[in-house]
Amino acid sequence: MKRKFHMKNIIAIAATFLLIATIGQSADKAEEPAKSEVYLIIKHSDHAKKTSYKLMSQSEYKALQDEITAEAKLWDKAMSAAEKAWKEDTTTSKKMFPRNAVSPQKASIDGKYTDQQKAGAKITSLEKAAKEDEDADKKRADEKRTRLNQNNPNIKKKEPKGSGDRDALFDSARSLFETKMAELISKAAEKAGAAPAAHEEPAAKKKGDAK
């Protein structure tokens, strides 16, 4: 009887220590600080070479990089498809498709912050500096054009043939290219079907069913 009582005491004491240890571990986990979210300042250049700054999460930046990679793989096909559609369109068939109107997207990390307000303030500062540089470049180009006209008064400005100016022509070409690129990316995604993305592990591997 005493032995049974002794064993019960041992089990009770062991259970108590186990409970205390479990509570202690839970408390330690509760005291661990939450992982701060990282805000990325991304310098982005679009198809028109226009630079802007964006605030993104790690996953958003990864998605943008995936998009840029996908476009690089399909670039030549999209350009050929755009040129073909351009020649078939009666409104543009007499004009050469301006390949230089379209540039590959670029993106790079310009800064990392854990404070969203500080990140937003930095973007505002960067955009202001970029606008000042753009205005300065435009001013220099205008001054150069003015000097050229003053020194050569007989020079006539060359106007692009057909209707619409150079900017409108470039905008149309970019829009057509982006449409063809979107179509190709959509077809590639449909062809891939339910296959996991390159950066994702197959479901079987995630579950440990396959090696």
C-alpha positions in Angstrom: 0.0 0.0 0.0 2.8 2.3 0.9 4.6 1.5 -2.4 1.5 2.4 -4.4 1.2 5.6 -2.4 4.9 6.3 -3.1 4.5 5.7 -6.8 1.4 8.0 -6.9 3.5 10.7 -5.3 6.3 10.3 -7.8 3.8 10.5 -10.7 2.1 13.5 -9.3 5.4 15.3 -8.7 6.6 14.4 -12.3 3.3 15.7 -13.7 3.7 18.9 -11.7 7.2 19.5 -13.1 6.0 18.7 -16.6 3.2 21.3 -16.2 5.6 23.9 -14.9 8.0 23.3 -17.8 5.2 23.5 -20.3 3.9 26.8 -18.8 7.5 28.1 -18.8 8.0 27.3 -22.5 4.7 29.0 -23.4 5.7 32.1 -21.5 9.0 32.2 -23.2 7.3 32.0 -26.6 4.8 34.7 -25.6 7.7 37.0 -24.6 9.4 36.6 -28.0 9.0 39.8 -29.9 6.9 39.7 -33.1 9.1 39.7 -36.2 9.0 43.2 -37.7 7.7 43.5 -41.3 10.4 44.7 -43.7 9.4 47.4 -46.2 11.4 47.6 -49.4 11.9 50.7 -51.4 12.0 49.5 -55.0 13.5 51.6 -57.9 11.4 50.6 -60.9 11.9 51.4 -64.6 9.0 50.6 -66.8 8.8 49.8 -70.6 9.0 53.6 -71.3 12.2 53.9 -69.2 10.2 56.0 -66.7 11.7 55.6 -63.2 9.5 55.5 -60.1 9.9 54.4 -56.5 7.5 51.9 -54.9 7.0 50.6 -51.4 6.8 46.8 -51.5 6.9 43.8 -49.3 9.3 40.9 -49.9 6.6 38.9 -51.6 5.5 41.7 -53.8 9.1 42.3 -54.9 9.5 38.6 -55.6 6.3 38.7 -57.8 7.7 41.7 -59.7 11.0 39.9 -60.3 9.2 36.8 -61.5 7.2 39.1 -64.0 10.5 40.6 -65.3 12.0 37.1 -65.7 8.9 35.9 -67.6 9.0 38.9 -69.9 12.7 38.4 -70.6 12.0 34.8 -71.8 9.2 35.9 -74.1 10.7 39.3 -75.2 11.6 38.3 -78.8 8.3 36.5 -79.4 6.3 39.5 -78.0 8.3 41.9 -80.1 7.8 39.9 -83.3 4.0 39.5 -82.6 3.7 43.3 -82.0 5.6 44.1 -85.3 3.3 41.6 -87.2 0.2 43.2 -85.8 1.6 46.7 -86.5 2.1 45.8 -90.2 -1.4 44.3 -90.5 -3.0 47.4 -89.0 -3.9 49.8 -91.8 -3.4 52.8 -89.5 0.2 51.9 -88.8 1.2 49.7 -91.7 3.0 52.5 -93.5 5.2 53.3 -90.5 8.1 51.4 -89.2 7.5 49.7 -85.8 9.7 51.7 -83.3 11.4 48.9 -81.4 13.3 51.5 -79.4 10.0 52.6 -77.9 10.0 49.6 -75.6 12.6 48.8 -73.0 12.8 45.9 -70.5 11.5 46.5 -67.0 14.1 46.9 -64.3 13.8 46.8 -60.6 16.2 47.0 -57.7 16.1 47.5 -53.9 17.0 51.0 -53.0 16.4 50.6 -49.2 15.0 48.5 -46.4 12.9 49.8 -43.5 11.0 48.4 -40.6 9.2 51.7 -40.1 6.6 52.3 -42.8 6.4 56.1 -42.2 10.2 56.4 -42.6 10.0 54.4 -45.8 7.2 56.6 -47.1 9.2 59.7 -46.3 12.3 58.3 -48.1 10.2 57.6 -51.2 8.9 61.2 -51.2 12.5 62.4 -51.0 13.7 60.2 -53.8 10.8 61.1 -56.1 11.5 64.8 -55.4 15.1 64.4 -56.3 14.2 62.4 -59.5 11.8 65.1 -60.6 14.4 67.8 -60.1 16.9 65.8 -62.2 14.2 65.3 -64.9 13.4 69.0 -65.0 17.1 69.9 -65.2 17.6 67.5 -68.1 14.6 69.0 -69.9 15.8 72.5 -69.3 19.3 71.7 -70.7 17.7 70.0 -73.8 15.5 73.1 -74.4 18.5 75.4 -74.1 20.5 73.3 -76.5 17.6 73.4 -79.0 17.3 77.2 -78.6 21.0 77.7 -79.2 20.9 75.5 -82.3 18.0 77.4 -83.8 19.6 80.7 -83.1 22.9 79.7 -84.7 21.1 78.1 -87.6 18.0 80.1 -88.4 17.4 78.3 -91.7 17.0 74.9 -90.1 13.4 73.7 -90.3 12.0 71.4 -87.6 11.4 68.0 -89.0 7.9 66.8 -88.2 7.1 63.1 -88.2 5.3 61.8 -91.2 1.6 60.9 -91.0 -0.8 61.8 -88.2 0.3 61.9 -84.6 3.7 62.9 -83.1 6.6 60.8 -82.0 5.3 60.4 -78.4 1.9 59.2 -79.6 3.6 56.7 -82.0 5.8 55.4 -79.2 2.8 55.1 -76.9 0.9 53.0 -79.4 3.9 50.7 -80.0 4.3 50.1 -76.3 0.7 49.5 -75.8 0.6 46.9 -78.6 3.8 45.2 -77.3 2.4 45.0 -73.7 -0.8 43.5 -75.1 1.1 40.8 -77.0 3.3 40.2 -74.0 0.3 39.7 -71.7 -1.2 37.3 -74.2 2.0 35.2 -74.3 2.4 35.1 -70.5 -1.3 34.0 -70.2 -0.8 31.2 -72.7 2.4 30.1 -71.0 0.5 30.0 -67.6 -2.3 28.0 -69.2 0.2 25.6 -70.7 1.9 25.1 -67.4 -1.5 24.3 -65.9 -1.4 23.1 -62.3 2.4 22.6 -62.3 4.0 24.3 -59.4 5.9 27.6 -60.0 9.6 27.4 -60.3 10.1 29.0 -56.8 7.7 26.6 -55.1 8.3 23.1 -53.9 6.0 20.4 -55.3 3.2 19.4 -52.8 4.6 15.9 -52.4 8.0 17.3 -51.3 6.3 19.7 -48.9 4.5 16.7 -47.2 7.7 14.6 -47.2 6.1 11.9 -49.4 8.8 12.1 -52.0 12.6 12.6 -51.9 
